Amino acid sequence: MRFTIRICGAVAHITMHGEIDYDTLPTLRAAAAELPPEVAELVWDLHDARFMDVAGLHLLFEQPSPEGPARKTTVTNVASQPLRLLLLATEVNPALELAHLLPDTLPATLLDD
């Protein structure tokens, strides 16, 4: 797994290339933690992340550390398998705020899978 980071003003985009699992989780957490404090929004781009296990749920839903800056977190370009996992997670735990995590427009084909 590799990733790229692009920062535009107060928004950071981390694009992942490969699977999101417990082997890659520490690296991704470290990348997010090392963002400059002026970054107010973190966008995880999952275009090239075709597989995500429970580690991805930890990454996307975990609360920021009290000593770190508060950041809005969103996800974009979600492939079918990661989306199914996110939807299943919210069925099991309705308290998870999927509406805040995902962008406003999801392709209907992903929701119908």
N, C-alpha and C positions, 0 to 999 in steps of 0.2 A: 504494500500500500504506500502510496505517496500522496502528497497534497500540495496545493499551491495557495498562497495567501495574497489577496489584493486588498489594499486599504484605500478607500476613497472618502476623505474627510473623516467623519465620525462613524463610517460603516466599514466593517471588515467582512470580506467574502473568503471563506475557506472552502476550496473545491477539493473534494476527495476523489482519488483515482484508485479504486480497489475496494476490498471488503472492509466493513466495519465490524470488528469482533473484539474479543478480550485481548488479543495480541496487539491490536492497533489502538485500543482505547487510551492507554497512557500517553502515547505520542500525540493524539488528537487533543486530549485534555491539556497537555503541556503547550501545544500551539495556541489554544484559546487563552490560557493563563498568561502567556507571554505577550499578548496584544497590548499595545500602548493604552494607558488609562483613559485617554480621550476618545477611545472607541466606545460608542454608546449602543451600537447595534452589531450583532454577529449574525451573518447569514451563512448557513451551512448549505453548500451546493452539492447535491447528491447525484448529479447527472451521471457520473462515472462510478457510482457506488451501487452496483446492481444487487448486492447482498448485504444485509445487516442483521445481526443477531441481537440478543437482549442487551449487549454492551452498547449498541446504538441508542437504545431507549435511555440507558443511564446517561449517555453523553448529551442527548437532546433535552431530557426532562430534568436533569439535576439542577438544584438551586445553586446560585453562585456563592462562593465563599464569602463570609462576612468581611474579610479584609480586602477582597477584590472589588472592583467597580461593578455597579449594577448595569447589566446590559440586556437589551431586548434581544431575544434569540428567535430567529425564523429559519425555515428550511425551504429550499426551492429545488425544482427539477427532480422530484421524487420518483424513482422508478417503481414498478409494480410491487416487487417483493418488499422493499422497505415500507411502502405505503400500507400494504396489507398488515405488516407487523404493527405499525403505528395505530391503525384502525382497531386491530385486535386488542392492543394495550388499552385503548380508551373504552372498549367494551368491557374489559375486565375491571378497569379502574376508571369510572366516569369522572373522577376528580381531575384527571389529567386534562390539561387545556390544549387540545389539539387545534382548536380554532385560532389560538394565539401563535401557535408554532408554525402552522402552514400558511402559505400566502393566500390571499383572498380568492384567487382563481386557480382551481385544480382542473386538469383535463377530465371530462366526464368519463372517458374510457378507463382511467385509473380507478375511479370510484366504483365502476361496474365490474371490475375483475373479480 
